[in-house]
Amino acid sequence: MRAVVACGGTGGHVCPGLAVARALAARGVDVRLSGTRRAVESDLVSAGEFGPPIVVGATGLRGRRPVVAKVSSLARAASATWSARAQLRRARPDVVLGLGGYASVPVVFAARTLRVPTAILEPNAEAGLANALLSRFVDLAFVSSSDTFPRMNGRSVCAGVPVRAEFTAAGRAEAARAAAARFGLDADLPIVLVTTGSLGAGGVNRAAADALSQLAREGVSQAIHLTGRSGHSELKARYDGLPGVVCLPLTRDMHAAMAAADVVVCRAGASTLAEIAVCGLPAVIVPSPNVAGRHQDANARAWSDAGAGLVLDESSLDGGALLPVLRGLLGDAGRLRAMGGAARALARPDAADRVADALLDLATMVREKGKRG
């Protein structure tokens, strides 16, 4: 059996895509990744882990872009579809899964023209533009929540958001001390994890640096601050001389960072929240106002409604606003436990397995139908 997983172009697509790809590989499936070159060569993908990638070139359409640029994007999308079609003909997959994002569209469309069974996975509470479009054509649509069903057409399965196995491999109690030691921190003092994505988020990072610096000076907590690539040097300089603060642009050991943490400050990306849920962590969530359709607002609202997270508006966020929130949480162990329990209740640790099994069932059903036909 052969499968192609179209991971799109961002970490929010790559992480759940990798979880499904690895679940398929564990079942003996020959898996190939597809997406932009940046996605398929992500630091998260081990060299030689999968077959030769299917690389597509495409750009998004949403946003205030000039008409000429949008026409250019459409032309590139058409070219990318034909390129993907040629690569899929050589790969001969039995099923193709799209994770959303503009880079998945050409691959899924190309698979349809070759009569290959197709599916999409929508991790967000509200479907993105790419998946809303593709849902009209695919054989199967995986969603993270029953609330997403009305926004998706065709056959839908509520599977949750796939999370990589390393987040579920060890219980938090067993992993926390070793994880803290991996970052050179003291497991007996609270640890705040800040993560703002691969590119970073300037406003959130600056507010976090101000608040965490004060908490570190007071000896209240330690911190792991993952700033993203943008502005890392400036932010790291703010922590100079402060004990118990680790400031990195990114880490391959996100599972360890979460295992060590007592509370997380983060964006409301579906993949990040799914990982936090599996780890059972309380969260302070700052939804990005810059993503398509502001879908992170809906993701964050689900956590707030469940009592798993506190949601802050970036427009009014600074160190002075974040500091009392973190101080209040760190000083209330009972509240942290309750929020962590609520987060764990949102987790679907078997999501990758559910999606992988359903994809194999789809491919087998279509193959058997073809034989009978």
N, C-alpha and C positions, 0 to 999 in steps of 0.2 A: 504494500500500500504506500502511496506517495501523497504528500500534502504540501501546499504552499500557504504560509501564514504571512499576510500583507500587513506589516506593522506600522505603516504610515511613516511620519517623519519626526515624531517627538517622543520623549520618554514616557509620556502618558499612554502612548500606543505601544511602544516597544516592550514595556514591562509586562503587561498582561499578555501580549503576543508571545513573549518568551516563555511565560508560564504554560501557555497552551502548547507551544512547540515542544517544550521539554516533556510535557505529559504525553504527547503523541509519540515522541521518540522513545519514551519508556515502554510504549506498547509496540515497538518494533517498526514504527512508521518512518519512512525516509522523508525527512522534513527539510524544506528550503524556506528561507525568509525572503520577504520582498519589501521594498520601500525605497526611500531615498538612500543615497550612499552613506549619509551620516547615520541613518537609522540602522542599516544592516551592518555597519562597522562600529556600532556602539561599543563602549567600553564594557557594557554588560554582557556582550556576546563573546564567548571564548573562541579563540582561533581554532578553526576546524571542527567546531561543534556541530554545524549543520553543513549541508551541501552548498555548492556555489550559489550565491544570492542572486535574486532577480532584482536588478536595479532599475528604477524608473525615475524620470525627470518630470515633475509637475509642480504647479504653484497653486495656492489657494485663490478663491474668487471673492470671498466675503471681505468687506471693509470698504473704506473710502478710497478706492484706487481709481485712477483715470480710466476712461473707457478703452483707450488704446492698450493699457496694461491688461485689462480684463480680456480683451480680444486675444492678446498675446498668450495669456494663460490658457484660454480655450484651445488655441492652436497647439500649445505644448501638451495639453491633456490629450488631444487627439493623437498626436505623435507618440505620446507615452503609451496610449492604449495599443497602438500597432506594435510598438516595441515589446510591450508586455506579452502580446499575443504570440509573437515569434518566440520569445523565451519560454512561454508556457507550452508551446508545441514541442519544444525540445525536452522540457522537464516532464511532460505527460503526467500531471498530477491527477489523483482520483478525487480530490476535493480542495477547494480554496476558501480560506477564511480571511475576511477583511476586518481590521480593527478600527476603521474610521479614519478620518483625516484625508486630505486631498490626495495623498500618495497611494491610498488604497483603492481609489475609484478606478483608475485605468486597469488595474490588475483584475478586479472583480468583473468589470465590464468585458475584459478580454476573455476571462474564463467562461462567461456566458456565451460569447460568440463561438467558443469551442465546445459548448454543451457539457462543460465540466460542472458538477454540483458546487454550489456556492453558498456561503453563509457569511453573516456579519456579526460582530459583537459590539454592543453599545454599552460602555461602562458608566456613562453619566445618567443622572436622573432625567435629563432632557436630551433627546437625540440631537446630535450634531447634523450639520447640513449634509455632509457626505453620506452618513448612514441613513438619514431621512430619505435621500434620493435613492440609495441602493436598496433600501428595504422593499421597494416596489418590484424588484427584479430577482432577488435571491430566493433560494429554497428554504432558508432558515435564518431567523434573527434571534440572537441571544441578547437578553437585556439583564440589567443589574437589579431592577426593581419592578414590581407590578405596576407602579405608577407610570412606567415608560410604555406600557402596552398600547395605550390609546394613540401614542405618537408614532408607532411603528406599524407598517403594513405587512400583510402576509403572516406566515406561521412564526410565532414567537415562543421562546422558552426562557423562563426566568432562572438564570443560572448563577447570578452574582458576578463579581469582578475577579478574574483569575489572579492569583498571587503566587509569586515564585516560591518554590519548595523551601528555600532557606528560611523564610519567615515563619514557617509552620513546623520546622524540623525539631525544635526544642522548646520545652516549656519555659515561660518567662522566668520563673524562680530559679531554674537551673542555669539559665543563660546569662542572667543579669550581671553577676559578679565577674565572670570571665569576660563579658563584653565591656564592662567598665575598665577592666585591666588592659584590654586591647587598646583603648584610647588613653591610657595613662591616668585614669580618674579613680576616685575613691568611691566604691560602691555603697558606702555608708552615708554619703552626703547626697542629697537630691541632685538629679541631673536634668537639665532642660535641653531638649533637642530642638533646634531651629532648622528647617529645611524649606527653601524657597524655589526649588527647581534648578535645572541645569544652567539656565541663563541668569537666574537670580531675580530678585525683586527689590529695587533700591529702597523704597519707602519702608518696607517690612524689615529689611536688613538693618537699616539705620536705627529704627525704633528698637529692634531686638538688641543691637549692640549697646545702646544706651541703657536699656533695662538690665541686661545680663551683666554688664560691667558693674553696675551698682550692687546687684545681688552678690556678685563675686567679692566685691570689696567688703561687704557686710558679712561674708562667710555663710550666706543663706543657701547658696546652691552653686553647682558647677554647670558647665555648658558645653555642648557640642553644636557649633554653629556652622552649618553647611551653606555657604553664601551663594553658590552658583559661580559661574566664571566671571561675571561682570562685577567689577569693583572689589574683588577679593582682597587685594593688597591694602587698600584704604581701610577696609573693615578690620583686617587682621592687626593693623597698626593700633587700632583703638584698644585692643586687648593686651598690648605690650606690658609686661610686668605683672599682669594679673594671674594668680594661680588658679588652676582648675578650669581653664577655658581652652578648648580645642577649636581652632578656626581653620576650616578647610574649604576649598571651592566645591568639591564633590567627594564621595567615597564609594568604593565598590562594596563596602561592608555596611550598607544601610540597614541590613537586618540586625547587625551587631549594635549599631547606633540606637536603633529602636529598642533592642533588648535591654540596653543600659539605661534608657531614659525613663523618667517618671512622668513627664508631661511633654507634649510636642507643640511647637508653634509652626504652622504650615499654611500653605495654600489649600484650596479645596478641590484639587485634582482627584478624579475618581480612583486612580491607581494608588496614589499616596494614602488616601483615606482607607482604602481596602487593606493596605499593609498595616496601617495603624490599628484598624479594627482587629485583625488577626492577632496582633501583639497585645490587644486589650489596653490601649493607652488613652488617657484623657487628652483632649486637644483644644488649643486655642487657634481658631481657624480664621484666616483673612482671605476671603475669596478674591480672585483676581478680577478687576473690572475690565481687563483688556482682552479676555478670551471671547471667541465667537459666541454670540447669543447670550453672553454672561451666564453660561450653564453652570459655572461654579457656585453661583448663588443658590441654585436648587440643591446641589450636592451638600452645601453647608447647612442649608435649612433642614435637611433630613437628619443631620447629626445633632443640630440644636433641638429639634423636636423630640429626639430620642433621649436627650439628656447626656449625650456623649461628648459634646463640644460647646465651647463658648465662641460665638461669632462676632468678630470685630470688623468695622468698616475701615478700609484703608484710607479713605479721604480724611479721617480724623485721627489717624493712628500716629503716635509718636512715643518716645520712651516714657514720657510722663503718663500716658494712657495705659501702656502695656505693663509698666512696673507694678501698679497695685493689683492688676489682674493676676500676674504671676505670683506675687507675694501672697495674695489671698489663697490661691490654690495650693501653693507649697506649704502653707501653714494650716491646711485642713486635710489631714490624711483621710478622713472619712469621705469627704467629697471626692477626692482623687480616686478612691476605691470605687465609689458609686459610678463615677463617670467612666472609669476603666471597664467596669462590668457592663455598662450600657454600650460601650464601644464594641466589646467582645460579642455582645448579642447581635450586632450588625454584621458580624463576620460570616463569610462563606468560604471556609478554608478548602472545601472540596470543589470550588468553582472550576478550576482548570481541568480536573478529572471529568466533571460533568460535561464540559464543552468538548473535550477530546472524545469521550465515548459517543456523544451525540453526532459528532462529525464522522466518526467511523461507521456509525449506523446509517447515516445519510449516504455515504459513499458506497457502502455495501448494498443498500436498498436500490440505488440507481444502477449499480453494476448488475445486480440480479435481474432487475427489470429489463435492462438492455439485453441480457442473455435470453430471457424469455421472449422478448420482442423479435 
